[in-house]
Amino acid sequence: MRKKIVSVLLAGTMAMGMLAGCGSSKGSEGEGSAAKTEESGKKDGEYDLTLYSVNTTDPDFDGWLENVEEATGLNINVIAAPTDSDTRQQKVTTILSTGDDAVDIIEINDEMSAAFKNSGWLEGLNDTVMTEDIRDEFAKGYVENMITDKDGNIVGVPGYAGYLAFWVNQEIMDEVGITEINTKEDFMKYMEAVSADGRYGYGGSWEKTYVSNEIAQFVNMFGGDYFDWTKAENKEAIQFLKDMVDNSQTPIDQIADKYEQMNPKANDGKYGSWFMWGLGTDYEKAGMLGADKIHMAMVPDFSGNGERAIFTDSWSYVLNTASKNKEAAIKFLQYMADEGGMAASYEAFDRYPARADVAEKIVPDTDPAKEMYSRYASECNVSGRPMLPQTMEFITDMGTIFQSCMKDEISVDEFCEKAQELVEKYSE
């Protein structure tokens, strides 16, 4: 099987831009378009399109690529995106902002989507790929929040659905005799029953660049609005989290934890519940994934109005407006939005299909995520995470003041005032 992945620094304006930027990411740099041609064994013009991909390190990437080429009839050149997130975002920004046409299709995450969707750098797909019959099968809130620009143009095709799922430890639930966590009252009862002797009812990833996920989740569960910190529901959510810290129901030292530090603690039984992305791979590897151990559960209804809130994230395929291969690029995107493309991604990368109808059809009933993902899609208000164009600055600053609040450096009221100031600052 030939490997058609090329890791290079793009030629021309992109190369100049990177020389003034940051250093190269390990194993991600080459010498320019000449090196690309030499490594691939192809001459310029023999490819139908070029894809800038984050998946090239996956052992099943080559098989996925062959599937896509066979199904579409396209000959696809691939450039491997750097693994470092900051370097990757800088490079994608350079490609798009300079009108570089060396890349046609780019995989971008939600942070990049928030930054780029209103820039004019991405091609609208409403009439070609994300037509009404297709887009209705994706999570409506996610499409509107994350990949629709200010003029109503859908600029991306979600590559998968990845919920910020609610997880519980069934062994702990059985121990304390609690059968469900359906309401805020159920949740509080569980916190009280579980939290003792170094064990906590709730665990979080509260490192300053990560905690915005949970702040937003709790705000949504209380019926608030992450972009309006004058709302009483927002304050109620932060006070609830602060009370859990004060009552030793969640640990203050988790302000240092990212997800990679949190999952081992969950496996060790330190937490009774938590929110986490993904399908539980770390729990499965530890022999802790299962209906009688660690598993997904329905998001509790904190608002009392019968509405449940949940986020989904994704990497999306977008089309560079500078592309000179738009016909081929549209063909690629149509396949990725269709059943065949989603099945290929599910089989190669364990990416749960972003379309609910496709997931129901191709995901086997033996997949432990299927039942809960189907319930999330049908029973919850599914949305994308709240982000502003200066995404990482906003996320980091919100995380910093949240940590200050949890450490009693500022009050809940002061946090809400500062949070509103940040929303206004980064909305300008």
Stockholm file with secondary structure:
# STOCKHOLM 1.0

chainA/1-428         MRKKIVSVLLAGTMAMGMLAGCGSSKGSEGEGSAAKTEESGKKDGEYDLTLYSVNTTDPDFDGWLENVEEATGLNINVIAAPTDSDTRQQKVTTILSTGDDAVDIIEINDEMSAAFKNSGWLEGLNDTVMTEDIRDEFAKGYVENMITDKDGNIVGVPGYAGYLAFWVNQEIMDEVGITEINTKEDFMKYMEAVSADGRYGYGGSWEKTYVSNEIAQFVNMFGGDYFDWTKAENKEAIQFLKDMVDNSQTPIDQIADKYEQMNPKANDGKYGSWFMWGLGTDYEKAGMLGADKIHMAMVPDFSGNGERAIFTDSWSYVLNTASKNKEAAIKFLQYMADEGGMAASYEAFDRYPARADVAEKIVPDTDPAKEMYSRYASECNVSGRPMLPQTMEFITDMGTIFQSCMKDEISVDEFCEKAQELVEKYSE
#=GR chainA/1-428 SS CCCCEECCCCSTHHHHHHHTSCCCCTTCCCSCHHHHHHHHTCCTTCCSEEEEESCTTSTTHHHHHHHHHHHHCCCEEEEECCSSHHHHHHHHHHHHHTTCCSCSEEEECHHHHHHHTTTTCBCCCTTTTSCHHHHTTSCHHHHHHHSBCTTSCBCCEECCCEECEEEEEHHHHHHHTCCCCCBHHHHHHHHHHHCBTTBBSCBCCCSTTTTHHHHHHHHHHTTCCTTCTTSHHHHHHHHHHHHHHHTTSSCGGGGGCCHHHHHHHHHTTCBSEEEECSSCHHHHHTTCBSTTSEEEECCCBCSSSSCEEEEEECCEEEEBTTCSCHHHHHHHHHHHHSHHHHHHHHHHHCCCCSSHHHHHHHSCTTCTTHHHHHHHHHHEEEECCCCCSSHHHHHHHHHHHHHHHHTTSSCHHHHHHHHHHHHHHHHC
#=GC SS_cons         CCCCEECCCCSTHHHHHHHTSCCCCTTCCCSCHHHHHHHHTCCTTCCSEEEEESCTTSTTHHHHHHHHHHHHCCCEEEEECCSSHHHHHHHHHHHHHTTCCSCSEEEECHHHHHHHTTTTCBCCCTTTTSCHHHHTTSCHHHHHHHSBCTTSCBCCEECCCEECEEEEEHHHHHHHTCCCCCBHHHHHHHHHHHCBTTBBSCBCCCSTTTTHHHHHHHHHHTTCCTTCTTSHHHHHHHHHHHHHHHTTSSCGGGGGCCHHHHHHHHHTTCBSEEEECSSCHHHHHTTCBSTTSEEEECCCBCSSSSCEEEEEECCEEEEBTTCSCHHHHHHHHHHHHSHHHHHHHHHHHCCCCSSHHHHHHHSCTTCTTHHHHHHHHHHEEEECCCCCSSHHHHHHHHHHHHHHHHTTSSCHHHHHHHHHHHHHHHHC
//
